[in-house]
């Protein structure tokens, strides 16, 4: 995060990216969207303080059925981060299920319950989904639209070029052991 700050990068949200893809706003040249999956409690104690230190925003994708479980964030922690204005929450299904292998009904339930639970608890619309395991197919994309999401992210590496990938946007995976040089190369 220090490298990003020292090199003039700013963070933005998926909602702002969506607006830019729809050509209703412009993005600065050095902008990144930081995303985290799964809602593990270590985010609250490790990543969140660093994001606050640098004034960076991020999106966390939460499997709502796991909230409060061992090693997962609690609703109190989620609300605390949400109230900071730095952290936006997105859906990651209810139980972190592999959506393409589920029946239509089960997959739609995983999507809508996760979206609705987060929205009800936080009092804001939940617009984006991260596909568990990055796994999706045409059926899953159509169900994501039906559930009311305006976009979704996968886990394949690339840079977003157009609105055409809004329901399977790429993300660059950054592992904990990546060197600073390799991290900089991703940007």
Secondary structure as the mmCIF struct_conf table of DSSP 4:
data_model
#
loop_
_struct_conf.conf_type_id
_struct_conf.id
_struct_conf.beg_label_comp_id
_struct_conf.beg_label_asym_id
_struct_conf.beg_label_seq_id
_struct_conf.end_label_comp_id
_struct_conf.end_label_asym_id
_struct_conf.end_label_seq_id
HELX_RH_AL_P HELX_RH_AL_P1 UNK A 2 UNK A 6
TURN_TY1_P TURN_TY1_P1 UNK A 7 UNK A 8
STRN STRN1 UNK A 10 UNK A 11
HELX_RH_AL_P HELX_RH_AL_P2 UNK A 14 UNK A 21
TURN_TY1_P TURN_TY1_P2 UNK A 22 UNK A 23
BEND BEND1 UNK A 24 UNK A 25
BEND BEND2 UNK A 29 UNK A 30
STRN STRN2 UNK A 31 UNK A 32
STRN STRN3 UNK A 35 UNK A 37
BEND BEND3 UNK A 38 UNK A 38
STRN STRN4 UNK A 40 UNK A 40
TURN_TY1_P TURN_TY1_P3 UNK A 41 UNK A 41
HELX_RH_AL_P HELX_RH_AL_P3 UNK A 42 UNK A 42
HELX_RH_PI_P HELX_RH_PI_P1 UNK A 43 UNK A 47
HELX_RH_AL_P HELX_RH_AL_P4 UNK A 48 UNK A 54
TURN_TY1_P TURN_TY1_P4 UNK A 55 UNK A 55
STRN STRN5 UNK A 58 UNK A 62
HELX_RH_3T_P HELX_RH_3T_P1 UNK A 64 UNK A 66
TURN_TY1_P TURN_TY1_P5 UNK A 67 UNK A 68
BEND BEND4 UNK A 69 UNK A 69
TURN_TY1_P TURN_TY1_P6 UNK A 70 UNK A 71
STRN STRN6 UNK A 72 UNK A 72
HELX_RH_AL_P HELX_RH_AL_P5 UNK A 75 UNK A 84
TURN_TY1_P TURN_TY1_P7 UNK A 85 UNK A 85
BEND BEND5 UNK A 86 UNK A 86
STRN STRN7 UNK A 87 UNK A 91
BEND BEND6 UNK A 94 UNK A 95
HELX_RH_3T_P HELX_RH_3T_P2 UNK A 99 UNK A 101
BEND BEND7 UNK A 102 UNK A 102
HELX_RH_AL_P HELX_RH_AL_P6 UNK A 104 UNK A 122
TURN_TY1_P TURN_TY1_P8 UNK A 123 UNK A 123
BEND BEND8 UNK A 124 UNK A 124
STRN STRN8 UNK A 128 UNK A 130
HELX_RH_3T_P HELX_RH_3T_P3 UNK A 132 UNK A 134
HELX_RH_AL_P HELX_RH_AL_P7 UNK A 138 UNK A 146
TURN_TY1_P TURN_TY1_P9 UNK A 147 UNK A 148
BEND BEND9 UNK A 150 UNK A 150
STRN STRN9 UNK A 151 UNK A 153
BEND BEND10 UNK A 155 UNK A 155
BEND BEND11 UNK A 162 UNK A 162
HELX_RH_3T_P HELX_RH_3T_P4 UNK A 163 UNK A 165
TURN_TY1_P TURN_TY1_P10 UNK A 166 UNK A 167
BEND BEND12 UNK A 168 UNK A 168
STRN STRN10 UNK A 169 UNK A 169
TURN_TY1_P TURN_TY1_P11 UNK A 176 UNK A 177
HELX_RH_AL_P HELX_RH_AL_P8 UNK A 180 UNK A 186
#
